[in-house]
Amino acid sequence: MGSLLAQLNRLEKAMTPKDGDMQVISALMDELAGNAPSGAYEKAIERLSLRGHSFPQSSELRALLVGDGSEKT
């Protein structure tokens, strides 16, 4: 069991910020489909923040979710 945890820790350290975006989106999709409990995507965001990443990292995803200020209303 210890070697499995060590492997997971190594994989998480090698993860890129865009990989984190994919994890959060995947967790959100699973939650919406009913394959994951409520709040799964929030837990994914928390795990990322513990490793020093923020969500979203992708500029395209940030513009989609947060907005880039260029929208005209």
PQR file of N, CA, C, O and H, with PARSE charges and radii, in Angstrom:
ATOM      1  N   MET A   1       0.822  -1.196   0.000 -0.4000 1.5000
ATOM      2  CA  MET A   1       0.000   0.000   0.000 -0.0000 2.0000
ATOM      3  C   MET A   1       0.860   1.251   0.000  0.5500 1.7000
ATOM      4  O   MET A   1       0.524   2.242  -0.648 -0.5500 1.4000
ATOM      5  N   GLY A   2       1.968   1.207   0.724 -0.4000 1.5000
ATOM      6  CA  GLY A   2       2.849   2.360   0.804 -0.0000 2.0000
ATOM      7  C   GLY A   2       3.438   2.728  -0.538  0.5500 1.7000
ATOM      8  O   GLY A   2       3.588   3.912  -0.840 -0.5500 1.4000
ATOM      9  H   GLY A   2       2.241   0.402   1.251  0.4000 1.0000
ATOM     10  N   SER A   3       3.776   1.731  -1.359 -0.4000 1.5000
ATOM     11  CA  SER A   3       4.362   2.040  -2.663 -0.0000 2.0000
ATOM     12  C   SER A   3       3.327   2.667  -3.589  0.5500 1.7000
ATOM     13  O   SER A   3       3.673   3.503  -4.424 -0.5500 1.4000
ATOM     14  H   SER A   3       3.654   0.770  -1.113  0.4000 1.0000
ATOM     15  N   LEU A   4       2.062   2.276  -3.453 -0.4000 1.5000
ATOM     16  CA  LEU A   4       1.007   2.877  -4.262 -0.0000 2.0000
ATOM     17  C   LEU A   4       0.838   4.350  -3.923  0.5500 1.7000
ATOM     18  O   LEU A   4       0.701   5.186  -4.816 -0.5500 1.4000
ATOM     19  H   LEU A   4       1.780   1.597  -2.775  0.4000 1.0000
ATOM     20  N   LEU A   5       0.849   4.669  -2.632 -0.4000 1.5000
ATOM     21  CA  LEU A   5       0.749   6.069  -2.217 -0.0000 2.0000
ATOM     22  C   LEU A   5       1.950   6.875  -2.692  0.5500 1.7000
ATOM     23  O   LEU A   5       1.801   8.030  -3.091 -0.5500 1.4000
ATOM     24  H   LEU A   5       0.961   3.990  -1.906  0.4000 1.0000
ATOM     25  N   ALA A   6       3.130   6.283  -2.652 -0.4000 1.5000
ATOM     26  CA  ALA A   6       4.329   6.970  -3.130 -0.0000 2.0000
ATOM     27  C   ALA A   6       4.224   7.238  -4.618  0.5500 1.7000
ATOM     28  O   ALA A   6       4.613   8.312  -5.078 -0.5500 1.4000
ATOM     29  H   ALA A   6       3.251   5.345  -2.328  0.4000 1.0000
ATOM     30  N   GLN A   7       3.704   6.281  -5.386 -0.4000 1.5000
ATOM     31  CA  GLN A   7       3.529   6.480  -6.821 -0.0000 2.0000
ATOM     32  C   GLN A   7       2.529   7.594  -7.089  0.5500 1.7000
ATOM     33  O   GLN A   7       2.751   8.431  -7.963 -0.5500 1.4000
ATOM     34  H   GLN A   7       3.388   5.408  -5.013  0.4000 1.0000
ATOM     35  N   LEU A   8       1.422   7.610  -6.337 -0.4000 1.5000
ATOM     36  CA  LEU A   8       0.428   8.673  -6.515 -0.0000 2.0000
ATOM     37  C   LEU A   8       1.019  10.042  -6.199  0.5500 1.7000
ATOM     38  O   LEU A   8       0.755  11.012  -6.910 -0.5500 1.4000
ATOM     39  H   LEU A   8       1.242   6.930  -5.627  0.4000 1.0000
ATOM     40  N   ASN A   9       1.808  10.127  -5.150 -0.4000 1.5000
ATOM     41  CA  ASN A   9       2.453  11.396  -4.799 -0.0000 2.0000
ATOM     42  C   ASN A   9       3.391  11.862  -5.904  0.5500 1.7000
ATOM     43  O   ASN A   9       3.423  13.049  -6.231 -0.5500 1.4000
ATOM     44  H   ASN A   9       2.023   9.339  -4.572  0.4000 1.0000
ATOM     45  N   ARG A  10       4.162  10.927  -6.487 -0.4000 1.5000
ATOM     46  CA  ARG A  10       5.065  11.298  -7.590 -0.0000 2.0000
ATOM     47  C   ARG A  10       4.283  11.784  -8.792  0.5500 1.7000
ATOM     48  O   ARG A  10       4.674  12.759  -9.434 -0.5500 1.4000
ATOM     49  H   ARG A  10       4.136   9.964  -6.222  0.4000 1.0000
ATOM     50  N   LEU A  11       3.178  11.114  -9.108 -0.4000 1.5000
ATOM     51  CA  LEU A  11       2.351  11.533 -10.242 -0.0000 2.0000
ATOM     52  C   LEU A  11       1.755  12.913 -10.014  0.5500 1.7000
ATOM     53  O   LEU A  11       1.717  13.732 -10.932 -0.5500 1.4000
ATOM     54  H   LEU A  11       2.860  10.322  -8.587  0.4000 1.0000
ATOM     55  N   GLU A  12       1.291  13.174  -8.801 -0.4000 1.5000
ATOM     56  CA  GLU A  12       0.709  14.485  -8.507 -0.0000 2.0000
ATOM     57  C   GLU A  12       1.750  15.589  -8.613  0.5500 1.7000
ATOM     58  O   GLU A  12       1.438  16.689  -9.068 -0.5500 1.4000
ATOM     59  H   GLU A  12       1.322  12.508  -8.056  0.4000 1.0000
ATOM     60  N   LYS A  13       2.977  15.312  -8.203 -0.4000 1.5000
ATOM     61  CA  LYS A  13       4.029  16.322  -8.284 -0.0000 2.0000
ATOM     62  C   LYS A  13       4.418  16.606  -9.728  0.5500 1.7000
ATOM     63  O   LYS A  13       4.835  17.719 -10.048 -0.5500 1.4000
ATOM     64  H   LYS A  13       3.230  14.418  -7.833  0.4000 1.0000
ATOM     65  N   ALA A  14       4.287  15.612 -10.604 -0.4000 1.5000
ATOM     66  CA  ALA A  14       4.636  15.781 -12.016 -0.0000 2.0000
ATOM     67  C   ALA A  14       3.500  16.401 -12.823  0.5500 1.7000
ATOM     68  O   ALA A  14       3.667  16.714 -14.002 -0.5500 1.4000
ATOM     69  H   ALA A  14       3.949  14.707 -10.344  0.4000 1.0000
ATOM     70  N   MET A  15       2.357  16.575 -12.191 -0.4000 1.5000
ATOM     71  CA  MET A  15       1.185  17.087 -12.883 -0.0000 2.0000
ATOM     72  C   MET A  15       1.376  18.540 -13.298  0.5500 1.7000
ATOM     73  O   MET A  15       1.915  19.344 -12.537 -0.5500 1.4000
ATOM     74  H   MET A  15       2.221  16.321 -11.233  0.4000 1.0000
ATOM     75  N   THR A  16       0.938  18.869 -14.493 -0.4000 1.5000
ATOM     76  CA  THR A  16       0.993  20.251 -14.970 -0.0000 2.0000
ATOM     77  C   THR A  16      -0.296  20.975 -14.571  0.5500 1.7000
ATOM     78  O   THR A  16      -1.295  20.330 -14.253 -0.5500 1.4000
ATOM     79  H   THR A  16       0.500  18.216 -15.111  0.4000 1.0000
ATOM     80  N   PRO A  17      -0.279  22.301 -14.586 -0.5600 1.5000
ATOM     81  CA  PRO A  17      -1.504  23.035 -14.251  0.2800 2.0000
ATOM     82  C   PRO A  17      -2.686  22.694 -15.150  0.5500 1.7000
ATOM     83  O   PRO A  17      -3.818  22.637 -14.670 -0.5500 1.4000
ATOM     84  N   LYS A  18      -2.454  22.465 -16.445 -0.4000 1.5000
ATOM     85  CA  LYS A  18      -3.569  22.119 -17.332 -0.0000 2.0000
ATOM     86  C   LYS A  18      -4.125  20.748 -17.007  0.5500 1.7000
ATOM     87  O   LYS A  18      -5.310  20.496 -17.229 -0.5500 1.4000
ATOM     88  H   LYS A  18      -1.535  22.512 -16.835  0.4000 1.0000
ATOM     89  N   ASP A  19      -3.284  19.842 -16.478 -0.4000 1.5000
ATOM     90  CA  ASP A  19      -3.789  18.552 -16.011 -0.0000 2.0000
ATOM     91  C   ASP A  19      -4.785  18.776 -14.874  0.5500 1.7000
ATOM     92  O   ASP A  19      -5.773  18.051 -14.757 -0.5500 1.4000
ATOM     93  H   ASP A  19      -2.322  20.047 -16.297  0.4000 1.0000
ATOM     94  N   GLY A  20      -4.527  19.765 -14.051 -0.4000 1.5000
ATOM     95  CA  GLY A  20      -5.439  20.100 -12.957 -0.0000 2.0000
ATOM     96  C   GLY A  20      -6.783  20.556 -13.481  0.5500 1.7000
ATOM     97  O   GLY A  20      -7.825  20.185 -12.941 -0.5500 1.4000
ATOM     98  H   GLY A  20      -3.725  20.354 -14.146  0.4000 1.0000
ATOM     99  N   ASP A  21      -6.764  21.364 -14.535 -0.4000 1.5000
ATOM    100  CA  ASP A  21      -8.013  21.798 -15.159 -0.0000 2.0000
ATOM    101  C   ASP A  21      -8.814  20.586 -15.620  0.5500 1.7000
ATOM    102  O   ASP A  21     -10.030  20.527 -15.437 -0.5500 1.4000
ATOM    103  H   ASP A  21      -5.918  21.665 -14.973  0.4000 1.0000
ATOM    104  N   MET A  22      -8.127  19.629 -16.214 -0.4000 1.5000
ATOM    105  CA  MET A  22      -8.795  18.426 -16.706 -0.0000 2.0000
ATOM    106  C   MET A  22      -9.401  17.633 -15.552  0.5500 1.7000
ATOM    107  O   MET A  22     -10.494  17.085 -15.685 -0.5500 1.4000
ATOM    108  H   MET A  22      -7.139  19.677 -16.363  0.4000 1.0000
ATOM    109  N   GLN A  23      -8.704  17.568 -14.425 -0.4000 1.5000
ATOM    110  CA  GLN A  23      -9.225  16.843 -13.272 -0.0000 2.0000
ATOM    111  C   GLN A  23     -10.501  17.484 -12.751  0.5500 1.7000
ATOM    112  O   GLN A  23     -11.459  16.787 -12.414 -0.5500 1.4000
ATOM    113  H   GLN A  23      -7.815  18.013 -14.316  0.4000 1.0000
ATOM    114  N   VAL A  24     -10.516  18.806 -12.685 -0.4000 1.5000
ATOM    115  CA  VAL A  24     -11.695  19.506 -12.166 -0.0000 2.0000
ATOM    116  C   VAL A  24     -12.871  19.337 -13.124  0.5500 1.7000
ATOM    117  O   VAL A  24     -13.987  19.053 -12.689 -0.5500 1.4000
ATOM    118  H   VAL A  24      -9.738  19.372 -12.958  0.4000 1.0000
ATOM    119  N   ILE A  25     -12.630  19.509 -14.418 -0.4000 1.5000
ATOM    120  CA  ILE A  25     -13.703  19.361 -15.403 -0.0000 2.0000
ATOM    121  C   ILE A  25     -14.237  17.924 -15.388  0.5500 1.7000
ATOM    122  O   ILE A  25     -15.446  17.711 -15.477 -0.5500 1.4000
ATOM    123  H   ILE A  25     -11.723  19.740 -14.770  0.4000 1.0000
ATOM    124  N   SER A  26     -13.351  16.953 -15.277 -0.4000 1.5000
ATOM    125  CA  SER A  26     -13.769  15.557 -15.216 -0.0000 2.0000
ATOM    126  C   SER A  26     -14.625  15.296 -13.978  0.5500 1.7000
ATOM    127  O   SER A  26     -15.649  14.618 -14.059 -0.5500 1.4000
ATOM    128  H   SER A  26     -12.369  17.126 -15.205  0.4000 1.0000
ATOM    129  N   ALA A  27     -14.204  15.836 -12.835 -0.4000 1.5000
ATOM    130  CA  ALA A  27     -14.982  15.668 -11.604 -0.0000 2.0000
ATOM    131  C   ALA A  27     -16.341  16.332 -11.725  0.5500 1.7000
ATOM    132  O   ALA A  27     -17.341  15.794 -11.248 -0.5500 1.4000
ATOM    133  H   ALA A  27     -13.372  16.387 -12.769  0.4000 1.0000
ATOM    134  N   LEU A  28     -16.387  17.498 -12.360 -0.4000 1.5000
ATOM    135  CA  LEU A  28     -17.657  18.202 -12.551 -0.0000 2.0000
ATOM    136  C   LEU A  28     -18.579  17.399 -13.463  0.5500 1.7000
ATOM    137  O   LEU A  28     -19.771  17.271 -13.183 -0.5500 1.4000
ATOM    138  H   LEU A  28     -15.575  17.935 -12.747  0.4000 1.0000
ATOM    139  N   MET A  29     -18.038  16.861 -14.544 -0.4000 1.5000
ATOM    140  CA  MET A  29     -18.850  16.060 -15.460 -0.0000 2.0000
ATOM    141  C   MET A  29     -19.378  14.805 -14.768  0.5500 1.7000
ATOM    142  O   MET A  29     -20.536  14.431 -14.958 -0.5500 1.4000
ATOM    143  H   MET A  29     -17.069  16.965 -14.771  0.4000 1.0000
ATOM    144  N   ASP A  30     -18.533  14.154 -13.965 -0.4000 1.5000
ATOM    145  CA  ASP A  30     -18.978  12.975 -13.219 -0.0000 2.0000
ATOM    146  C   ASP A  30     -20.089  13.330 -12.243  0.5500 1.7000
ATOM    147  O   ASP A  30     -21.055  12.583 -12.088 -0.5500 1.4000
ATOM    148  H   ASP A  30     -17.592  14.458 -13.811  0.4000 1.0000
ATOM    149  N   GLU A  31     -19.944  14.470 -11.589 -0.4000 1.5000
ATOM    150  CA  GLU A  31     -20.965  14.901 -10.630 -0.0000 2.0000
ATOM    151  C   GLU A  31     -22.282  15.191 -11.342  0.5500 1.7000
ATOM    152  O   GLU A  31     -23.346  14.785 -10.875 -0.5500 1.4000
ATOM    153  H   GLU A  31     -19.158  15.077 -11.714  0.4000 1.0000
ATOM    154  N   LEU A  32     -22.213  15.888 -12.463 -0.4000 1.5000
ATOM    155  CA  LEU A  32     -23.436  16.214 -13.205 -0.0000 2.0000
ATOM    156  C   LEU A  32     -24.122  14.966 -13.752  0.5500 1.7000
ATOM    157  O   LEU A  32     -25.349  14.918 -13.849 -0.5500 1.4000
ATOM    158  H   LEU A  32     -21.348  16.218 -12.842  0.4000 1.0000
ATOM    159  N   ALA A  33     -23.328  13.959 -14.108 -0.4000 1.5000
ATOM    160  CA  ALA A  33     -23.886  12.710 -14.639 -0.0000 2.0000
ATOM    161  C   ALA A  33     -24.390  11.791 -13.538  0.5500 1.7000
ATOM    162  O   ALA A  33     -25.008  10.765 -13.819 -0.5500 1.4000
ATOM    163  H   ALA A  33     -22.332  13.998 -14.029  0.4000 1.0000
ATOM    164  N   GLY A  34     -24.129  12.152 -12.283 -0.4000 1.5000
ATOM    165  CA  GLY A  34     -24.568  11.327 -11.169 -0.0000 2.0000
ATOM    166  C   GLY A  34     -23.604  10.200 -10.830  0.5500 1.7000
ATOM    167  O   GLY A  34     -23.948   9.291 -10.075 -0.5500 1.4000
ATOM    168  H   GLY A  34     -23.627  12.986 -12.055  0.4000 1.0000
ATOM    169  N   ASN A  35     -22.391  10.258 -11.389 -0.4000 1.5000
ATOM    170  CA  ASN A  35     -21.389   9.220 -11.132 -0.0000 2.0000
ATOM    171  C   ASN A  35     -20.459   9.573  -9.979  0.5500 1.7000
ATOM    172  O   ASN A  35     -19.597   8.775  -9.612 -0.5500 1.4000
ATOM    173  H   ASN A  35     -22.112  10.997 -12.003  0.4000 1.0000
ATOM    174  N   ALA A  36     -20.625  10.752  -9.409 -0.4000 1.5000
ATOM    175  CA  ALA A  36     -19.788  11.199  -8.287 -0.0000 2.0000
ATOM    176  C   ALA A  36     -20.691  11.942  -7.311  0.5500 1.7000
ATOM    177  O   ALA A  36     -21.704  12.513  -7.716 -0.5500 1.4000
ATOM    178  H   ALA A  36     -21.326  11.401  -9.707  0.4000 1.0000
ATOM    179  N   PRO A  37     -20.338  11.941  -6.048 -0.5600 1.5000
ATOM    180  CA  PRO A  37     -21.167  12.631  -5.054  0.2800 2.0000
ATOM    181  C   PRO A  37     -21.130  14.151  -5.239  0.5500 1.7000
ATOM    182  O   PRO A  37     -20.209  14.695  -5.849 -0.5500 1.4000
ATOM    183  N   SER A  38     -22.125  14.804  -4.712 -0.4000 1.5000
ATOM    184  CA  SER A  38     -22.188  16.258  -4.760 -0.0000 2.0000
ATOM    185  C   SER A  38     -20.943  16.860  -4.110  0.5500 1.7000
ATOM    186  O   SER A  38     -20.527  16.429  -3.035 -0.5500 1.4000
ATOM    187  H   SER A  38     -22.873  14.362  -4.217  0.4000 1.0000
ATOM    188  N   GLY A  39     -20.356  17.852  -4.764 -0.4000 1.5000
ATOM    189  CA  GLY A  39     -19.175  18.516  -4.238 -0.0000 2.0000
ATOM    190  C   GLY A  39     -17.861  17.902  -4.695  0.5500 1.7000
ATOM    191  O   GLY A  39     -16.796  18.324  -4.244 -0.5500 1.4000
ATOM    192  H   GLY A  39     -20.694  18.203  -5.637  0.4000 1.0000
ATOM    193  N   ALA A  40     -17.915  16.916  -5.580 -0.4000 1.5000
ATOM    194  CA  ALA A  40     -16.687  16.248  -6.037 -0.0000 2.0000
ATOM    195  C   ALA A  40     -15.757  17.226  -6.743  0.5500 1.7000
ATOM    196  O   ALA A  40     -14.542  17.179  -6.549 -0.5500 1.4000
ATOM    197  H   ALA A  40     -18.780  16.573  -5.946  0.4000 1.0000
ATOM    198  N   TYR A  41     -16.322  18.113  -7.561 -0.4000 1.5000
ATOM    199  CA  TYR A  41     -15.464  19.062  -8.277 -0.0000 2.0000
ATOM    200  C   TYR A  41     -14.853  20.079  -7.310  0.5500 1.7000
ATOM    201  O   TYR A  41     -13.727  20.532  -7.515 -0.5500 1.4000
ATOM    202  H   TYR A  41     -17.309  18.151  -7.718  0.4000 1.0000
ATOM    203  N   GLU A  42     -15.592  20.435  -6.260 -0.4000 1.5000
ATOM    204  CA  GLU A  42     -15.044  21.364  -5.270 -0.0000 2.0000
ATOM    205  C   GLU A  42     -13.866  20.734  -4.532  0.5500 1.7000
ATOM    206  O   GLU A  42     -12.886  21.411  -4.220 -0.5500 1.4000
ATOM    207  H   GLU A  42     -16.506  20.067  -6.093  0.4000 1.0000
ATOM    208  N   LYS A  43     -13.969  19.434  -4.257 -0.4000 1.5000
ATOM    209  CA  LYS A  43     -12.857  18.729  -3.614 -0.0000 2.0000
ATOM    210  C   LYS A  43     -11.648  18.671  -4.540  0.5500 1.7000
ATOM    211  O   LYS A  43     -10.509  18.756  -4.081 -0.5500 1.4000
ATOM    212  H   LYS A  43     -14.765  18.885  -4.511  0.4000 1.0000
ATOM    213  N   ALA A  44     -11.892  18.525  -5.854 -0.4000 1.5000
ATOM    214  CA  ALA A  44     -10.790  18.515  -6.817 -0.0000 2.0000
ATOM    215  C   ALA A  44     -10.083  19.867  -6.822  0.5500 1.7000
ATOM    216  O   ALA A  44      -8.856  19.926  -6.903 -0.5500 1.4000
ATOM    217  H   ALA A  44     -12.818  18.456  -6.227  0.4000 1.0000
ATOM    218  N   ILE A  45     -10.846  20.947  -6.736 -0.4000 1.5000
ATOM    219  CA  ILE A  45     -10.257  22.291  -6.690 -0.0000 2.0000
ATOM    220  C   ILE A  45      -9.446  22.460  -5.404  0.5500 1.7000
ATOM    221  O   ILE A  45      -8.361  23.042  -5.426 -0.5500 1.4000
ATOM    222  H   ILE A  45     -11.843  20.900  -6.671  0.4000 1.0000
ATOM    223  N   GLU A  46      -9.967  21.954  -4.291 -0.4000 1.5000
ATOM    224  CA  GLU A  46      -9.239  22.031  -3.014 -0.0000 2.0000
ATOM    225  C   GLU A  46      -7.919  21.272  -3.083  0.5500 1.7000
ATOM    226  O   GLU A  46      -6.891  21.761  -2.615 -0.5500 1.4000
ATOM    227  H   GLU A  46     -10.848  21.481  -4.274  0.4000 1.0000
ATOM    228  N   ARG A  47      -7.948  20.066  -3.673 -0.4000 1.5000
ATOM    229  CA  ARG A  47      -6.704  19.282  -3.807 -0.0000 2.0000
ATOM    230  C   ARG A  47      -5.674  20.034  -4.630  0.5500 1.7000
ATOM    231  O   ARG A  47      -4.486  20.022  -4.310 -0.5500 1.4000
ATOM    232  H   ARG A  47      -8.783  19.668  -4.053  0.4000 1.0000
ATOM    233  N   LEU A  48      -6.130  20.692  -5.696 -0.4000 1.5000
ATOM    234  CA  LEU A  48      -5.213  21.476  -6.527 -0.0000 2.0000
ATOM    235  C   LEU A  48      -4.598  22.618  -5.728  0.5500 1.7000
ATOM    236  O   LEU A  48      -3.395  22.866  -5.808 -0.5500 1.4000
ATOM    237  H   LEU A  48      -7.096  20.701  -5.956  0.4000 1.0000
ATOM    238  N   SER A  49      -5.434  23.313  -4.957 -0.4000 1.5000
ATOM    239  CA  SER A  49      -4.927  24.465  -4.209 -0.0000 2.0000
ATOM    240  C   SER A  49      -3.913  24.038  -3.156  0.5500 1.7000
ATOM    241  O   SER A  49      -2.979  24.782  -2.855 -0.5500 1.4000
ATOM    242  H   SER A  49      -6.412  23.111  -4.892  0.4000 1.0000
ATOM    243  N   LEU A  50      -4.093  22.846  -2.596 -0.4000 1.5000
ATOM    244  CA  LEU A  50      -3.120  22.341  -1.620 -0.0000 2.0000
ATOM    245  C   LEU A  50      -1.751  22.114  -2.256  0.5500 1.7000
ATOM    246  O   LEU A  50      -0.727  22.178  -1.575 -0.5500 1.4000
ATOM    247  H   LEU A  50      -4.851  22.242  -2.841  0.4000 1.0000
ATOM    248  N   ARG A  51      -1.738  21.847  -3.564 -0.4000 1.5000
ATOM    249  CA  ARG A  51      -0.474  21.638  -4.281 -0.0000 2.0000
ATOM    250  C   ARG A  51       0.036  22.917  -4.941  0.5500 1.7000
ATOM    251  O   ARG A  51       1.025  22.886  -5.673 -0.5500 1.4000
ATOM    252  H   ARG A  51      -2.570  21.795  -4.116  0.4000 1.0000
ATOM    253  N   GLY A  52      -0.631  24.033  -4.685 -0.4000 1.5000
ATOM    254  CA  GLY A  52      -0.171  25.309  -5.216 -0.0000 2.0000
ATOM    255  C   GLY A  52      -0.717  25.671  -6.579  0.5500 1.7000
ATOM    256  O   GLY A  52      -0.257  26.638  -7.188 -0.5500 1.4000
ATOM    257  H   GLY A  52      -1.434  24.058  -4.090  0.4000 1.0000
ATOM    258  N   HIS A  53      -1.688  24.919  -7.073 -0.4000 1.5000
ATOM    259  CA  HIS A  53      -2.304  25.224  -8.370 -0.0000 2.0000
ATOM    260  C   HIS A  53      -3.605  25.971  -8.137  0.5500 1.7000
ATOM    261  O   HIS A  53      -4.198  25.899  -7.060 -0.5500 1.4000
ATOM    262  H   HIS A  53      -2.061  24.134  -6.578  0.4000 1.0000
ATOM    263  N   SER A  54      -4.033  26.679  -9.148 -0.4000 1.5000
ATOM    264  CA  SER A  54      -5.341  27.317  -9.071 -0.0000 2.0000
ATOM    265  C   SER A  54      -6.172  26.868 -10.268  0.5500 1.7000
ATOM    266  O   SER A  54      -5.633  26.364 -11.254 -0.5500 1.4000
ATOM    267  H   SER A  54      -3.552  26.738 -10.022  0.4000 1.0000
ATOM    268  N   PHE A  55      -7.448  27.048 -10.178 -0.4000 1.5000
ATOM    269  CA  PHE A  55      -8.366  26.671 -11.247 -0.0000 2.0000
ATOM    270  C   PHE A  55      -9.133  27.886 -11.681  0.5500 1.7000
ATOM    271  O   PHE A  55      -9.633  28.622 -10.830 -0.5500 1.4000
ATOM    272  H   PHE A  55      -7.885  27.457  -9.377  0.4000 1.0000
ATOM    273  N   PRO A  56      -9.250  28.129 -12.951 -0.5600 1.5000
ATOM    274  CA  PRO A  56      -8.672  27.445 -14.101  0.2800 2.0000
ATOM    275  C   PRO A  56      -7.318  28.036 -14.482  0.5500 1.7000
ATOM    276  O   PRO A  56      -7.079  29.226 -14.279 -0.5500 1.4000
ATOM    277  N   GLN A  57      -6.448  27.219 -15.023 -0.4000 1.5000
ATOM    278  CA  GLN A  57      -5.144  27.665 -15.500 -0.0000 2.0000
ATOM    279  C   GLN A  57      -5.195  28.039 -16.977  0.5500 1.7000
ATOM    280  O   GLN A  57      -4.546  28.997 -17.396 -0.5500 1.4000
ATOM    281  H   GLN A  57      -6.642  26.252 -15.188  0.4000 1.0000
ATOM    282  N   SER A  58      -5.948  27.304 -17.753 -0.4000 1.5000
ATOM    283  CA  SER A  58      -6.055  27.549 -19.187 -0.0000 2.0000
ATOM    284  C   SER A  58      -6.708  28.908 -19.435  0.5500 1.7000
ATOM    285  O   SER A  58      -7.753  29.215 -18.863 -0.5500 1.4000
ATOM    286  H   SER A  58      -6.475  26.526 -17.412  0.4000 1.0000
ATOM    287  N   SER A  59      -6.089  29.712 -20.283 -0.4000 1.5000
ATOM    288  CA  SER A  59      -6.659  31.037 -20.570 -0.0000 2.0000
ATOM    289  C   SER A  59      -8.015  30.909 -21.259  0.5500 1.7000
ATOM    290  O   SER A  59      -8.908  31.724 -21.027 -0.5500 1.4000
ATOM    291  H   SER A  59      -5.240  29.463 -20.748  0.4000 1.0000
ATOM    292  N   GLU A  60      -8.175  29.893 -22.103 -0.4000 1.5000
ATOM    293  CA  GLU A  60      -9.451  29.685 -22.787 -0.0000 2.0000
ATOM    294  C   GLU A  60     -10.550  29.308 -21.789  0.5500 1.7000
ATOM    295  O   GLU A  60     -11.667  29.821 -21.855 -0.5500 1.4000
ATOM    296  H   GLU A  60      -7.450  29.230 -22.292  0.4000 1.0000
ATOM    297  N   LEU A  61     -10.215  28.416 -20.877 -0.4000 1.5000
ATOM    298  CA  LEU A  61     -11.181  27.995 -19.870 -0.0000 2.0000
ATOM    299  C   LEU A  61     -11.502  29.143 -18.918  0.5500 1.7000
ATOM    300  O   LEU A  61     -12.650  29.308 -18.505 -0.5500 1.4000
ATOM    301  H   LEU A  61      -9.307  28.000 -20.823  0.4000 1.0000
ATOM    302  N   ARG A  62     -10.502  29.925 -18.575 -0.4000 1.5000
ATOM    303  CA  ARG A  62     -10.718  31.084 -17.695 -0.0000 2.0000
ATOM    304  C   ARG A  62     -11.672  32.072 -18.371  0.5500 1.7000
ATOM    305  O   ARG A  62     -12.574  32.600 -17.721 -0.5500 1.4000
ATOM    306  H   ARG A  62      -9.570  29.790 -18.911  0.4000 1.0000
ATOM    307  N   ALA A  63     -11.480  32.327 -19.668 -0.4000 1.5000
ATOM    308  CA  ALA A  63     -12.354  33.249 -20.389 -0.0000 2.0000
ATOM    309  C   ALA A  63     -13.784  32.722 -20.440  0.5500 1.7000
ATOM    310  O   ALA A  63     -14.742  33.488 -20.346 -0.5500 1.4000
ATOM    311  H   ALA A  63     -10.747  31.899 -20.196  0.4000 1.0000
ATOM    312  N   LEU A  64     -13.918  31.406 -20.588 -0.4000 1.5000
ATOM    313  CA  LEU A  64     -15.239  30.804 -20.646 -0.0000 2.0000
ATOM    314  C   LEU A  64     -15.957  30.868 -19.303  0.5500 1.7000
ATOM    315  O   LEU A  64     -17.138  31.209 -19.239 -0.5500 1.4000
ATOM    316  H   LEU A  64     -13.139  30.783 -20.664  0.4000 1.0000
ATOM    317  N   LEU A  65     -15.242  30.540 -18.232 -0.4000 1.5000
ATOM    318  CA  LEU A  65     -15.864  30.445 -16.919 -0.0000 2.0000
ATOM    319  C   LEU A  65     -15.930  31.769 -16.164  0.5500 1.7000
ATOM    320  O   LEU A  65     -16.919  32.064 -15.494 -0.5500 1.4000
ATOM    321  H   LEU A  65     -14.283  30.262 -18.284  0.4000 1.0000
ATOM    322  N   VAL A  66     -14.883  32.551 -16.279 -0.4000 1.5000
ATOM    323  CA  VAL A  66     -14.783  33.778 -15.506 -0.0000 2.0000
ATOM    324  C   VAL A  66     -15.122  34.997 -16.355  0.5500 1.7000
ATOM    325  O   VAL A  66     -15.650  35.989 -15.852 -0.5500 1.4000
ATOM    326  H   VAL A  66     -14.079  32.312 -16.824  0.4000 1.0000
ATOM    327  N   GLY A  67     -14.820  34.914 -17.626 -0.4000 1.5000
ATOM    328  CA  GLY A  67     -15.001  36.056 -18.521 -0.0000 2.0000
ATOM    329  C   GLY A  67     -13.699  36.794 -18.647  0.5500 1.7000
ATOM    330  O   GLY A  67     -12.893  36.823 -17.716 -0.5500 1.4000
ATOM    331  H   GLY A  67     -14.391  34.109 -18.035  0.4000 1.0000
ATOM    332  N   ASP A  68     -13.492  37.393 -19.803 -0.4000 1.5000
ATOM    333  CA  ASP A  68     -12.229  38.100 -20.032 -0.0000 2.0000
ATOM    334  C   ASP A  68     -12.416  39.598 -20.161  0.5500 1.7000
ATOM    335  O   ASP A  68     -11.481  40.320 -20.506 -0.5500 1.4000
ATOM    336  H   ASP A  68     -14.146  37.369 -20.559  0.4000 1.0000
ATOM    337  N   GLY A  69     -13.629  40.067 -19.882 -0.4000 1.5000
ATOM    338  CA  GLY A  69     -13.873  41.506 -19.912 -0.0000 2.0000
ATOM    339  C   GLY A  69     -14.171  42.050 -21.288  0.5500 1.7000
ATOM    340  O   GLY A  69     -14.401  43.251 -21.429 -0.5500 1.4000
ATOM    341  H   GLY A  69     -14.389  39.480 -19.602  0.4000 1.0000
ATOM    342  N   SER A  70     -14.175  41.205 -22.316 -0.4000 1.5000
ATOM    343  CA  SER A  70     -14.408  41.702 -23.668 -0.0000 2.0000
ATOM    344  C   SER A  70     -15.847  41.523 -24.110  0.5500 1.7000
ATOM    345  O   SER A  70     -16.191  41.880 -25.236 -0.5500 1.4000
ATOM    346  H   SER A  70     -13.988  40.229 -22.200  0.4000 1.0000
ATOM    347  N   GLU A  71     -16.708  40.969 -23.237 -0.4000 1.5000
ATOM    348  CA  GLU A  71     -18.102  40.776 -23.588 -0.0000 2.0000
ATOM    349  C   GLU A  71     -18.813  42.118 -23.637  0.5500 1.7000
ATOM    350  O   GLU A  71     -18.553  43.017 -22.837 -0.5500 1.4000
ATOM    351  H   GLU A  71     -16.428  40.679 -22.322  0.4000 1.0000
ATOM    352  N   LYS A  72     -19.719  42.223 -24.605 -0.4000 1.5000
ATOM    353  CA  LYS A  72     -20.509  43.452 -24.721 -0.0000 2.0000
ATOM    354  C   LYS A  72     -21.937  43.141 -24.306  0.5500 1.7000
ATOM    355  O   LYS A  72     -22.556  42.202 -24.807 -0.5500 1.4000
ATOM    356  H   LYS A  72     -19.930  41.493 -25.255  0.4000 1.0000
ATOM    357  N   THR A  73     -22.441  43.933 -23.397 -0.4000 1.5000
ATOM    358  CA  THR A  73     -23.816  43.708 -22.931 -0.0000 2.0000
ATOM    359  C   THR A  73     -24.703  44.849 -23.313  0.5500 1.7000
ATOM    360  O   THR A  73     -25.895  44.835 -23.005 -0.5500 1.4000
ATOM    361  H   THR A  73     -21.939  44.696 -22.990  0.4000 1.0000
TER
END
